[in-house]
Amino acid sequence: MDNFLSIAHLSNEEIMSIITQAQRIKAGEVERFEGYAANLFFENSTRTKCSFEMAERKLGLDVIPFETSTSSVTKGETLYDTAKTLESIGVDVLVIRHPENEYYKELVNLGIPVVNGGDGSGQHPSQCLLDLMTIYEEYGTFEGLNVLICGDILNSRVARSNQEALTRLGAKVRFAAPDYWQDKTIDAEYVKIDDVIEELDVCMLLRVQHERHNGGKTFEEAHYHHEFGLTAERYNKMKESAIVMHPAPVNRGVEIETQLVEASKSRIFRQMENGVYTRMSILSHILKKGEK
């Protein structure tokens, strides 16, 4: 991999290679690298930004601090010029989150790799791979798994990445969402959560993305929770072997009842843990390519 931009750019073999290496890293097999990384986050983030920084440090990389609020971005500098500046001073890899879909197309002339930390409502490939790692850790396969992705599909980069990857790897993926948050550009079946809850292997809940609604359709939280949230009643109908996932941050009491966030079937904090190992694996693949 020269860059890590989208699940669509990865073969199934590359996806599995990243996952299995992440498992080896989790087991203690860590290869260290020399070099410099910078994390350019033009949207707020806790999990993804801190997870990438932890991954970089665990791999031995030096992390160059970068904050958009104190950078030349505030003076009108373009994303390309910012990235080219960091390349010019010796940074070896850039992790970028940006509100523009496919922002990375602007960066084709860079001489260093770009890792996509999320582009608008487009893709979130590292979140997808940590989700896949968590599922694979549980079941050892994707073939034949029943997966429901439930919530704000229209505004979710997680939904797009996961639906594509899981379907390619053999899972049956369905969506549940209010009419106004359905994305008809994604080829997937929409169902009611109560019609499938008992047969699910994975119930993946999505955050309601208030910041992307731009004054659009409003909703009443209690009604949403009743119709689309994971309630205790629904949780108890799930198979004992089923797992609950959420990319976080969690709107407690909206997508999921508070007491279920750390219930026995929940893997929400396991996902966060696996995010470090997955991102170490992603960076390792890229840095090894650069050494050749």
C-alpha positions as CSV (number, residue, x, y, z in Angstrom):
1,M,0.0,0.0,0.0
2,D,1.3,3.4,-1.0
3,N,-1.6,5.1,0.8
4,F,-4.5,4.0,2.9
5,L,-7.5,5.9,1.7
6,S,-10.6,3.7,1.2
7,I,-11.8,0.2,1.7
8,A,-12.6,0.1,-2.0
9,H,-8.8,0.4,-2.7
10,L,-8.0,-2.8,-0.7
11,S,-8.3,-6.3,-1.9
12,N,-9.8,-9.0,0.4
13,E,-6.3,-10.4,0.8
14,E,-5.0,-7.0,1.9
15,I,-7.9,-6.6,4.4
16,M,-7.1,-10.0,6.0
17,S,-3.4,-9.3,6.0
18,I,-4.0,-6.1,8.1
19,I,-6.3,-7.9,10.4
20,T,-4.1,-10.9,11.0
21,Q,-1.0,-8.7,11.6
22,A,-3.1,-6.6,14.1
23,Q,-3.8,-9.9,15.9
24,R,-0.1,-10.7,16.0
25,I,0.7,-7.2,17.3
26,K,-1.9,-7.6,20.0
27,A,-0.1,-10.9,21.0
28,G,3.1,-8.9,21.4
29,E,4.8,-9.2,18.0
30,V,5.7,-5.5,17.4
31,E,8.2,-4.3,14.8
32,R,9.5,-0.8,15.4
33,F,10.3,1.9,12.8
34,E,12.2,5.1,12.7
35,G,10.6,8.2,11.3
36,Y,8.1,11.0,11.8
37,A,4.3,11.1,11.7
38,A,1.9,14.0,11.8
39,N,-1.8,13.8,12.5
40,L,-3.9,16.5,10.7
41,F,-7.4,16.5,12.1
42,F,-9.7,19.2,10.7
43,E,-12.6,17.7,12.6
44,N,-12.9,17.0,16.3
45,S,-11.8,13.5,17.4
46,T,-10.9,11.7,20.6
47,R,-10.7,8.0,19.7
48,T,-9.3,8.1,16.2
49,K,-6.7,10.8,16.8
50,C,-5.5,9.4,20.1
51,S,-5.5,5.9,18.8
52,F,-3.4,6.8,15.8
53,E,-0.9,8.7,18.0
54,M,-0.7,5.8,20.4
55,A,-0.1,3.4,17.4
56,E,2.6,5.7,16.1
57,R,4.4,5.9,19.4
58,K,4.2,2.2,20.0
59,L,5.8,1.6,16.6
60,G,8.7,3.9,17.6
61,L,7.7,6.9,15.4
62,D,8.2,10.5,16.6
63,V,4.9,12.4,16.4
64,I,5.0,16.0,15.2
65,P,2.3,18.1,17.0
66,F,-0.2,19.7,14.6
67,E,-3.3,21.7,15.6
68,T,-5.4,23.3,12.9
69,S,-6.4,26.2,15.2
70,T,-2.7,27.3,15.5
71,S,-1.6,26.4,12.0
72,S,-1.4,28.4,8.8
73,V,-4.8,26.9,7.8
74,T,-6.3,29.8,9.7
75,K,-4.5,32.1,7.3
76,G,-6.0,30.4,4.3
77,E,-3.3,27.8,3.4
78,T,-4.6,24.9,1.3
79,L,-4.6,21.3,2.5
80,Y,-2.2,20.4,-0.2
81,D,0.3,23.2,0.8
82,T,0.0,22.2,4.5
83,A,0.7,18.6,3.6
84,K,3.5,19.5,1.2
85,T,5.1,21.7,3.9
86,L,5.2,18.8,6.4
87,E,6.7,16.5,3.7
88,S,9.3,19.2,3.0
89,I,10.4,19.4,6.6
90,G,10.8,15.6,6.8
91,V,7.6,14.0,8.0
92,D,7.3,10.4,6.7
93,V,3.5,9.8,6.9
94,L,0.4,11.9,7.3
95,V,-2.8,10.8,9.0
96,I,-5.6,13.2,7.9
97,R,-9.2,13.7,8.9
98,H,-11.1,16.3,6.8
99,P,-14.7,17.3,6.4
100,E,-14.5,17.1,2.6
101,N,-15.4,13.8,1.0
102,E,-12.4,12.3,-0.9
103,Y,-10.2,15.2,0.2
104,Y,-7.2,13.0,-0.6
105,K,-7.7,13.4,-4.4
106,E,-6.1,16.8,-3.9
107,L,-3.0,15.2,-2.5
108,V,-2.0,13.0,-5.4
109,N,1.3,14.8,-6.0
110,L,2.6,14.2,-2.4
111,G,5.8,12.2,-2.0
112,I,4.8,10.7,1.3
113,P,1.9,8.3,2.2
114,V,-1.5,9.5,3.4
115,V,-3.7,7.6,5.8
116,N,-7.3,8.5,5.8
117,G,-8.6,9.1,9.3
118,G,-12.1,9.9,7.9
119,D,-13.3,12.0,5.0
120,G,-16.6,13.9,5.5
121,S,-19.5,11.4,5.3
122,G,-17.5,9.2,2.8
123,Q,-15.2,6.6,4.3
124,H,-13.6,5.7,7.6
125,P,-11.4,2.8,6.6
126,S,-9.4,2.4,9.8
127,Q,-12.6,2.3,11.9
128,C,-13.9,-0.4,9.4
129,L,-10.8,-2.5,9.9
130,L,-10.8,-2.3,13.7
131,D,-14.5,-3.3,13.6
132,L,-13.6,-6.3,11.3
133,M,-10.8,-7.3,13.7
134,T,-13.2,-7.3,16.6
135,I,-15.7,-9.4,14.7
136,Y,-13.0,-11.8,13.4
137,E,-11.6,-12.1,16.9
138,E,-15.1,-13.2,18.0
139,Y,-16.1,-15.6,15.2
140,G,-12.9,-16.4,13.3
141,T,-14.8,-15.8,10.0
142,F,-17.1,-13.4,8.3
143,E,-18.8,-15.9,6.1
144,G,-22.5,-16.3,6.8
145,L,-22.6,-13.8,9.7
146,N,-25.9,-11.8,10.1
147,V,-25.0,-8.1,10.6
148,L,-27.3,-5.2,11.2
149,I,-26.0,-1.7,10.9
150,C,-28.6,0.6,12.6
151,G,-28.9,4.3,12.8
152,D,-27.8,7.4,10.9
153,I,-26.8,5.7,7.7
154,L,-27.0,8.7,5.4
155,N,-24.3,10.7,7.4
156,S,-22.2,7.8,8.5
157,R,-18.8,7.0,6.9
158,V,-18.7,3.9,9.1
159,A,-21.8,2.4,7.5
160,R,-20.4,2.7,4.0
161,S,-17.0,1.2,4.8
162,N,-18.3,-1.6,6.9
163,Q,-21.1,-2.6,4.5
164,E,-18.7,-2.8,1.6
165,A,-16.0,-4.8,3.4
166,L,-18.3,-7.2,5.3
167,T,-20.4,-8.0,2.2
168,R,-17.2,-8.7,0.2
169,L,-16.0,-11.0,3.0
170,G,-19.2,-13.1,3.0
171,A,-21.4,-11.5,5.7
172,K,-25.1,-10.7,5.2
173,V,-25.4,-7.0,6.0
174,R,-28.7,-5.2,6.5
175,F,-29.6,-1.6,7.5
176,A,-32.2,-0.1,9.9
177,A,-32.8,3.6,9.8
178,P,-35.5,6.2,9.8
179,D,-36.7,7.1,6.2
180,Y,-34.9,10.5,6.4
181,W,-31.5,8.9,7.3
182,Q,-31.6,6.1,4.7
183,D,-29.0,6.3,1.9
184,K,-30.4,4.9,-1.3
185,T,-27.0,5.1,-3.1
186,I,-25.9,2.1,-1.0
187,D,-27.1,-1.2,-2.3
188,A,-28.5,-2.7,0.9
189,E,-31.7,-4.0,2.4
190,Y,-33.5,-2.0,5.0
191,V,-35.3,-3.8,7.8
192,K,-37.0,-3.2,11.1
193,I,-34.7,-3.9,14.0
194,D,-37.4,-6.0,15.8
195,D,-37.8,-8.3,12.8
196,V,-34.2,-9.4,12.8
197,I,-32.9,-8.9,16.4
198,E,-33.1,-12.6,17.4
199,E,-31.1,-13.8,14.4
200,L,-28.2,-11.3,14.5
201,D,-24.6,-12.2,15.2
202,V,-23.6,-8.5,15.2
203,C,-25.7,-5.5,16.1
204,M,-23.7,-2.4,15.0
205,L,-25.2,0.9,16.2
206,L,-24.3,4.2,14.7
207,R,-24.0,7.6,16.4
208,V,-26.7,10.1,15.5
209,Q,-24.5,12.7,13.8
210,H,-26.0,16.0,14.8
211,E,-23.2,18.0,13.4
212,R,-24.0,16.8,9.8
213,H,-27.7,17.5,9.8
214,N,-27.4,21.2,9.0
215,G,-30.8,22.1,10.2
216,G,-32.4,19.1,8.4
217,K,-34.9,16.7,9.7
218,T,-35.1,16.9,13.5
219,F,-36.0,13.9,15.7
220,E,-37.2,13.3,19.2
221,E,-34.6,11.2,21.1
222,A,-37.0,9.1,23.1
223,H,-39.0,8.2,20.0
224,Y,-35.7,7.3,18.1
225,H,-34.6,5.2,21.0
226,H,-37.9,3.4,21.1
227,E,-37.9,2.7,17.3
228,F,-34.2,2.2,16.5
229,G,-32.2,2.1,19.8
230,L,-30.9,-1.0,21.6
231,T,-33.2,-1.3,24.5
232,A,-32.9,-3.9,27.3
233,E,-35.8,-5.8,25.8
234,R,-34.1,-6.0,22.4
235,Y,-30.8,-6.9,24.0
236,N,-32.3,-9.8,25.9
237,K,-33.7,-11.2,22.7
238,M,-30.3,-11.4,21.1
239,K,-28.4,-14.7,20.9
240,E,-26.0,-15.3,23.7
241,S,-23.2,-15.5,21.2
242,A,-24.2,-12.2,19.5
243,I,-22.2,-9.0,20.0
244,V,-23.0,-5.3,20.2
245,M,-20.8,-2.7,18.5
246,H,-20.7,1.1,18.2
247,P,-18.0,3.3,16.7
248,A,-18.5,5.9,19.5
249,P,-18.8,8.5,20.8
250,V,-22.1,7.0,22.2
251,N,-25.2,9.1,22.7
252,R,-26.3,7.2,25.8
253,G,-30.0,6.6,26.0
254,V,-30.4,7.3,22.3
255,E,-28.6,4.6,20.3
256,I,-28.2,2.3,23.3
257,E,-29.4,2.2,26.9
258,T,-26.7,3.3,29.3
259,Q,-26.4,0.1,31.2
260,L,-25.9,-1.9,28.0
261,V,-22.7,0.0,27.0
262,E,-20.6,-2.3,29.1
263,A,-22.9,-5.3,29.2
264,S,-21.5,-8.8,28.5
265,K,-22.4,-8.8,24.8
266,S,-21.0,-5.3,24.2
267,R,-17.6,-5.0,22.5
268,I,-17.7,-1.2,22.4
269,F,-14.5,-0.6,24.5
270,R,-12.9,-3.7,22.9
271,Q,-13.3,-1.9,19.6
272,M,-11.3,1.0,21.0
273,E,-8.6,-1.3,22.3
274,N,-8.4,-3.0,18.9
275,G,-8.2,0.3,17.2
276,V,-4.6,0.8,18.4
277,Y,-3.5,-2.6,17.1
278,T,-5.3,-2.2,13.8
279,R,-3.8,1.2,13.2
280,M,-0.3,-0.1,14.1
281,S,-0.9,-2.8,11.5
282,I,-2.0,-0.2,8.9
283,L,1.0,2.0,9.5
284,S,3.4,-1.0,9.5
285,H,2.1,-2.1,6.0
286,I,2.7,1.4,4.7
287,L,6.1,2.0,6.3
288,K,7.4,-1.4,5.1
289,K,6.3,-0.5,1.5
290,G,8.3,2.7,1.9
291,E,11.4,0.8,2.9
292,K,11.5,-1.3,-0.3
